Amino acid sequence: MTALSFHRAGALLYGTDSGTGATAVVFQHGLGGSEAQVAENFPDVSRYRRLTLECRGHGRSAPGDERPFSLRMFADDVLAACDARGVGRFVAGGISMGAAIALRLAVAHPGRVRALILARPAWLFDAAPANLRPYAEVAAALRAAPRDAARQRFAASETARMLARDAPDNLVSLLSFFDRPDLGVIADLLSDITRDGVGVTRDAAAALRLPTLVIGNGEDHAHPLACARELAQAIPGARLAEIPPKASRKADHVAAFRAAVDAFLNDLPATIASES
């Protein structure tokens, strides 16, 4: 694994470039995630080359001064990382926010993206999806009170009670934001990104002619299975993999996630898999 770092638009960004295979896969983490999230879920095989950039304000990457944060900003940073590492054409993929970045890259830069992996998508074609409102509530709590009081305020909310009942894994993730060191940056990230949109229309998705894998699971308020199903229907020929829920069967979820990605990449036509 090779660590990468570069300056872009006022921010020092970090990432990893791992594997030596002929298939280049640019695979991005979700909102609040990092390289570690991708490493946990991506197949641990040497025949792929995986590049992951930690988005601004995530992992080791600096937030920079430019605001608001946006999916477009993150996608542009990812493409710049590909240019810096000599990655020409690639499979674009990611989890949640990473899936949104991948879809944006496929539509905005069709000459660069060979195939798509859209895992646990949280966005469809409109900005500020309702399923991401709890993230905005966390941002509002962080801005309204000091850390401990903000955590208590959110934990006592109707939203937190609903998630504890229906999507406990989502609640654990949301509560973890109150432990981050720079709460101002976290509040900006959560509010800016969750009110943003991918910038891709349904017609643009329907015009895609790329091998596509969509991965979805139940028991997940932030990433509804219905969202994965609808996105798979919108992209011609997309393959849908419904895997066990992360909330109640994490080991099975990770194993099925890795297997689905590995099978998809292994099935790509040789002309796609070998060009970079």
C-alpha positions in Angstrom: 0.0 0.0 0.0 1.3 3.4 -1.0 0.3 6.5 0.9 -0.5 9.6 -1.2 -0.8 13.2 -0.3 -1.2 16.4 -2.3 -2.3 20.0 -2.0 -5.4 21.1 -3.8 -7.4 24.3 -3.5 -6.0 25.1 -0.1 -6.3 21.7 1.5 -3.8 18.9 2.1 -5.4 15.7 1.1 -4.4 12.1 1.9 -5.3 8.8 0.5 -4.0 5.3 -0.4 -3.0 3.6 -3.6 -2.9 -0.2 -3.0 -2.7 -3.4 -5.0 -1.0 -4.0 -8.3 -3.7 -5.5 -10.5 -4.7 -4.3 -13.9 -8.2 -3.2 -12.8 -8.0 0.3 -11.4 -10.9 0.9 -8.9 -11.4 4.3 -7.3 -13.5 3.5 -4.2 -14.7 6.2 -1.8 -15.9 6.2 1.8 -19.1 7.5 3.2 -19.9 10.7 5.1 -17.8 10.7 8.2 -15.8 7.7 7.0 -12.2 7.2 5.9 -9.8 4.7 4.3 -10.5 2.3 7.2 -14.2 2.0 6.1 -13.2 1.1 2.6 -10.5 -1.3 3.7 -13.0 -3.2 5.8 -15.5 -3.7 2.9 -13.4 -3.9 -0.2 -12.1 -7.4 -1.4 -8.7 -8.2 0.0 -7.2 -9.4 -3.2 -4.1 -8.4 -5.0 -5.5 -8.5 -8.5 -7.1 -5.0 -8.2 -5.5 -1.6 -7.8 -7.6 0.4 -5.4 -7.2 4.2 -5.0 -9.1 5.9 -2.1 -8.9 9.6 -1.3 -10.0 10.7 2.1 -12.3 13.6 1.4 -11.8 17.0 2.9 -12.4 16.9 6.7 -12.3 13.1 6.7 -9.6 10.9 8.0 -6.2 12.6 7.7 -7.3 15.1 5.1 -7.6 18.8 6.1 -10.9 20.5 5.6 -9.5 23.5 3.9 -11.2 26.9 4.0 -13.6 26.6 1.0 -17.2 26.4 2.0 -19.7 25.0 1.5 -18.5 21.4 1.3 -20.2 19.7 -1.7 -20.3 16.4 -3.5 -18.9 18.2 -6.6 -15.9 19.4 -4.6 -15.2 15.9 -3.4 -15.6 14.4 -6.8 -13.2 17.0 -8.3 -10.7 16.2 -5.6 -11.0 12.5 -6.4 -10.4 13.1 -10.1 -7.3 15.3 -9.3 -6.0 12.4 -7.2 -6.4 10.0 -10.1 -4.5 12.5 -12.3 -1.7 12.8 -9.7 -1.4 9.0 -9.6 -1.6 8.4 -13.4 -5.0 6.6 -13.2 -6.7 7.3 -16.5 -9.8 5.1 -16.8 -11.2 3.4 -13.8 -14.0 1.6 -12.1 -15.7 4.2 -9.9 -17.3 3.1 -6.7 -18.1 3.9 -3.1 -20.3 3.6 0.0 -23.1 6.0 0.6 -21.5 9.4 -0.1 -18.8 7.6 -2.0 -21.5 6.1 -4.2 -22.8 9.6 -4.9 -19.3 10.7 -5.8 -18.9 7.7 -8.1 -22.2 8.4 -9.9 -21.3 12.1 -10.4 -17.9 11.1 -11.9 -19.6 8.7 -14.3 -22.0 11.3 -15.6 -19.6 14.3 -15.5 -16.6 12.5 -16.9 -17.8 9.6 -19.0 -14.5 9.2 -20.7 -12.8 8.3 -17.4 -15.3 5.8 -15.8 -15.4 2.2 -17.1 -17.9 0.7 -14.6 -19.8 1.7 -11.4 -20.2 0.2 -7.9 -22.9 2.0 -5.9 -23.0 0.6 -2.4 -25.7 1.5 0.1 -26.7 4.7 -1.9 -28.2 7.5 0.2 -29.0 9.9 -2.7 -31.1 9.5 -5.8 -31.8 12.5 -8.0 -32.9 15.2 -5.6 -30.9 17.3 -3.1 -31.4 17.0 0.7 -33.0 13.5 0.8 -35.3 12.9 3.8 -33.3 9.9 4.9 -30.3 12.1 5.7 -32.2 14.6 7.9 -30.8 13.0 11.1 -27.3 14.1 10.0 -28.6 17.7 9.7 -30.2 17.3 13.2 -26.8 16.3 14.6 -25.2 19.4 12.9 -27.9 21.7 14.4 -27.3 20.2 17.9 -23.5 20.7 17.6 -24.0 24.3 16.7 -26.5 24.9 19.5 -24.7 23.7 22.6 -21.3 22.4 23.9 -20.3 18.8 23.1 -21.9 17.0 26.1 -25.1 19.0 26.0 -25.4 18.6 22.3 -25.0 14.8 22.6 -27.7 14.7 25.3 -30.0 16.9 23.2 -29.8 14.6 20.2 -29.9 11.4 22.2 -33.1 12.5 23.8 -34.7 13.4 20.4 -37.6 11.6 18.7 -35.2 10.9 15.8 -32.8 9.1 18.1 -35.6 7.0 19.6 -36.8 6.1 16.1 -33.3 5.0 15.1 -32.7 3.1 18.2 -35.8 1.0 17.3 -35.4 0.8 13.5 -31.8 1.4 12.6 -29.5 1.1 15.6 -26.3 1.0 13.5 -27.3 4.5 12.1 -27.7 5.8 15.6 -24.2 4.5 16.7 -22.7 6.3 13.7 -24.5 9.6 14.4 -23.5 9.6 18.1 -19.9 9.1 17.1 -19.8 12.5 15.5 -20.0 14.1 19.0 -16.6 12.5 19.8 -14.8 14.1 16.8 -12.2 16.7 17.7 -13.3 19.6 15.5 -17.0 19.9 16.0 -17.3 23.1 13.9 -15.9 21.2 10.8 -18.2 18.3 11.5 -21.2 20.5 11.7 -20.3 22.1 8.4 -19.7 18.7 6.8 -23.0 17.2 8.0 -25.2 20.2 7.1 -23.5 21.0 3.8 -23.3 17.5 2.4 -26.8 16.3 3.5 -28.5 19.3 1.9 -26.5 18.8 -1.3 -27.4 16.7 -4.3 -25.4 14.5 -6.7 -26.1 16.8 -9.6 -27.3 13.9 -11.7 -30.8 13.7 -13.2 -32.8 10.5 -13.7 -32.5 11.0 -17.5 -28.7 11.2 -17.2 -28.6 8.0 -15.2 -30.9 6.3 -17.8 -28.4 7.3 -20.5 -25.5 5.5 -18.8 -24.1 2.5 -20.6 -21.8 1.1 -18.0 -21.6 -2.2 -16.2 -23.1 -1.2 -12.8 -23.4 -3.0 -9.5 -25.8 -1.5 -6.8 -25.5 -2.9 -3.3 -28.3 -2.5 -0.7 -29.4 -3.8 2.6 -32.3 -3.5 5.1 -32.5 -2.1 8.6 -30.8 1.1 7.4 -32.7 4.4 7.7 -29.8 6.4 6.1 -29.5 4.0 3.1 -32.9 2.7 2.4 -33.1 -0.6 0.4 -35.7 1.1 -1.7 -33.2 3.7 -2.7 -30.8 1.0 -3.9 -33.6 -0.8 -5.8 -34.7 2.5 -7.5 -31.2 3.4 -8.5 -30.7 -0.1 -10.0 -33.8 0.3 -12.0 -32.8 3.7 -13.3 -29.5 2.6 -14.7 -29.9 0.3 -17.7 -28.6 -3.2 -17.0 -27.6 -2.5 -13.4 -27.0 -5.6 -11.2 -28.6 -5.3 -7.7 -27.1 -7.2 -4.8 -29.3 -7.3 -1.7 -27.0 -8.3 1.2 -27.6 -8.9 5.0 -28.1 -5.8 7.1 -25.1 -4.3 8.7 -27.1 -3.4 11.9 -27.9 -7.0 13.0 -25.5 -9.2 10.9 -22.3 -7.2 10.4 -20.0 -10.2 9.7 -22.4 -11.6 7.1 -22.8 -8.1 5.7 -19.1 -7.5 5.2 -18.6 -11.0 3.7 -21.5 -10.5 1.3 -20.3 -7.0 0.4 -16.8 -8.2 -0.4 -18.1 -11.2 -2.4 -20.5 -9.0 -4.5 -17.8 -6.5 -5.4 -15.3 -9.3 -6.1 -17.7 -11.1 -8.4 -18.7 -8.0 -10.2 -15.1 -7.0 -10.9 -14.2 -10.5 -11.9 -17.0 -10.5 -14.4 -16.0 -7.3 -16.1 -15.1 -7.7 -19.8 -11.4 -8.0 -20.3 -11.3 -4.8 -22.3 -12.7 -2.9 -19.3 -10.7 -4.6 -16.6 -7.3 -4.1 -18.3 -7.4 -0.5 -19.4 -6.3 2.3 -17.1 
